[in-house]
Amino acid sequence: MAYHKVNADQRAQGHSPYLDNDELQATALELEWDMEKELEEPGFDHFRLDGAVQRHLGNSQSPDLDLEPIQPSSSPKGRFQRLQEDPDYISHYTRQAPKSNRCSFFHILKVFCTALILFIFGILIGYYAHKKCPSPPMSQEPNNLHIYHEILKEIKAENIQQIYRDLLRFPREDDVDVAMKILVQWTSQGLEDVRLVNYSVLLDLPGSSSNTVTLKNSDECFYPSGQQCNRETKTLHSQDLLYSYAAYSAKGNLEAELVDIQYGTVEDLIRIQAITNVTKKIALLKLGQSPLLYKLSLLEDAGFGGVLLYVDPCDLPKTTDLADKAFMVSLNSGGDPSTPGYASIDGSYRQNRLNLTTLLVQPISALLAKKLISLPEDTVQKDRCIPLQMPATGKKIINLNIQSVTTYKTISNVIGYLKGTLFPDRYVVIGSHHNSLNTYGGQEWASSTAIITAFIQALMLKVKRGWRPDRTIVFCSWGGTSFGNIGSYEWAEDLRRVLQRNVVAYISLHNPIRGNSTLHPVASPSLQQLAAESQSFNCVEKTKCPGSNVSSVQIQGDSDYFINHLGVPATQFSYEDVRTSENSSFLSEALFPVHTTKTEELDPSFSLHETIAKLTGQVTLQIANEPVLPFNALDIALEVQNSLKVMFSESLATVLLVLFLGDEVDIPQLLAVASRLRDTAELFQSDEMRPANDPKERAPVRVRMLNDVLQSLEKSFLVHRAPPGLYRNILYRLDERTSQFSVLLEALEHCKLHQSNETIQAALSEVLNSINSAQVYFKAGLDVFETTLAGKK
């Protein structure tokens, strides 16, 4: 009891020893202290110890001992419970004189009767209150799936179609005007916190006249589309002609021999360099098979002066007719070129980076490519397609003229927040984009914006009825995407420290309707299971569910910064046409001029838009609401282990490693590190994630710790540097054809091209350090949990 503690303290300070011997007085005092505790119930706040007399103890000089009378605690614990919690507390009050036994008896009887009446009265009040008042709401967790269904059923194809058409009513204004109208639209749907974020950035825009390609053998001049240079054509197709260019290419004129290097692979370069000197010559290059920036870096290192870039008709789906169309590409790896690695805010230093390559790069149509290599028009036969290739005989001299203009312009991002209730400091970012590049890229920006707007509309209907997600959902419409994901890069660089700590996942809506035949889901390894489950979830009521495999491959769009600089798990759903060639990867780097009705031709009922919206919404809701983040640690370890096994099982790779490295790298040791990662991840998933997903075993503190670990799973796999066009996040592969680490594949290619082992040594060290870092991270997480659990016990 509290009394005993105070009594002991008083004895220690030299109080009267009669307290130790007077049992009757001690009993009476105990009773009085208990009565005081009863009087601390609500309604007795006026109670005071009016008869107390202050008393100095010992020789203390502390002024704190002259205390005001203690107010009765309003805490449910009571004042004397509070005394038990304060070991330094000493009573400054004398006891009242002992009362007679007769007075004590009547007082006890009075208190007992009062307590009994209050008890009966409380039971009656509780009974009727329970009968009339609804029971408190149960935990939201068991009803999460029901809530998801309620939200997603509000996403309808006709709503998306209406939003899409409303967006296309916007005149083709500049980026800021389009962004402002999207902001107004999101605000009208009920989204509370929507902001316009502007950045002044360096853009490379077409000049006043079109770039040209002149065949010196016949003195014929062509525009990039393949049409001959004349005033009538220039006036008729001015926009298409102007926007057939490579942003941030070198400018000027170059007259040189044309060299056909096909896809620009290492094998192609070795073959060409064996037969001719390529210095300052113009390469005829096919888009596809590997990232454009990587291939251009190889050509620049080899000494080429210019590049004519085209898409082989055999690599395009049969339903696509783009043979007579040139296109636009960007040579910017990401962000404002004048502020590399930091945000374009007021006061930032602007670097002079007008060109991002020494190569003069010009995209051309397949029709012009045929003319330049003097092939007949009909190279596509009924039974098969013949890839374009320059004949071995004959030399072609080309004059290439490129005139684009660099200027500073304002691009805008629209950022909207739906604040979470339990974890408002954790963000699930979902992003689409807008652009004003005339008709280049078609109306796919309106498709992605319509989908994200329809999802906002469905969410806000539920929010108005009192529901909110547990984590904050951040809706983004990015500007400047076609110039190198400038809007998303600048915003993320501006908020880098916040995003590193707070972003949980990135959900991409970049170009969601590229075709109408195949659903193509892409997800980082930790989100692959969730992406697959979401497809099943949204197919319950349909007769035919889309069958597709979720892969971790490099994707285009504004997810780039989040994946490669923040190490954030990401996913994307899109529809594509059936691919006709293994070389058709990375064709989406080209922005073709597309007529305004293309999207509605691909999806006239907007049912594909609805499917993408529901899949995207399902993934977003689960990440934003599940108590434990739905990430799979073991899948990451399995992806790493499988990638290494495939890599070292290939005979060519093994021969190269032995040839260039000898005994410097122990391959079994590298595989052993991957095996340890798998063991640790498996233990982590079984010992920590399994009980955390069980509501009966869940502890809030441990769940938060677990989510912090899950949120940072992929950060260990960011290498310091990667070749141009390749992901820094080594968990992503180049395409569906390859299952090995991209940086190791590139390093092996570099070995063959330069006969040097430095690159492969550096790449292997990066991979080894990444795997080991991830294993240590998992292990540290397990150690923290064990320590916490032991401390609680």
Secondary structure, DSSP 8 states (H G I E B T S, - for coil): -HHHHHHHHHHHTT--GGGGT-HHHHHHHHHHHHHHHHTTSTT-TT---TT--B---TT---GGGS--------STT-HHHHHHH-TT----B-------HHHHHHHHHHHHHHHHHHHHHHHHHHHHHHHHS------SGGGHHHHHHHHHTT--HHHHHHHHHHHHTS-S--HHHHHHHHHHHHHHTT-SEEEEEEEEEEEEEE-SS--EEEETTTTEEE-TTS-B--HHHHHHTHHHHHT-SEET---EEEEEEEEE-TT--HHHHHHHHTTS--TT-EEEEE--SS-HHHHHHHHHHHT--EEEEE--GGGS-TT---TT---BEE---SS-TTSTTS---TT------S-S-SSEEEE--HHHHHHHTT--S--B-SS-B------SS---EEEEEE-EEEEEEEEEEEEEEE--SSEEEEEEEEEEE---STTBTTTHHHHHHHHHHHHHHHHHHHHTTT---SEEEEEEEESSGGGTSHHHHHHHHHTHHHHHHHEEEEEE-SS-BS-SSEEEEEE-GGGHHHHHHHHHHTTTTSSS------B-B---STTHHHHHTS---EEEEEEE-----TT-TTGGGSB-B--TTHHHHH-TT-HHHHHHHHHHHHHHHHHHH-SS----HHHHHHHHHHHHHHHHHSHHHHHHHHHHHTTSS-HHHHHHHHHHHHHHHHHHIIIIIHHHTSTTT--HHHHHHHHHHHHTGGGGGB-S---TTS-SBTTSBSSTT--S-HHHHHHHHHHHHH--SHHHHHHHHHHHHHHHHHHHHHHHHHHHHHHHHHHH-
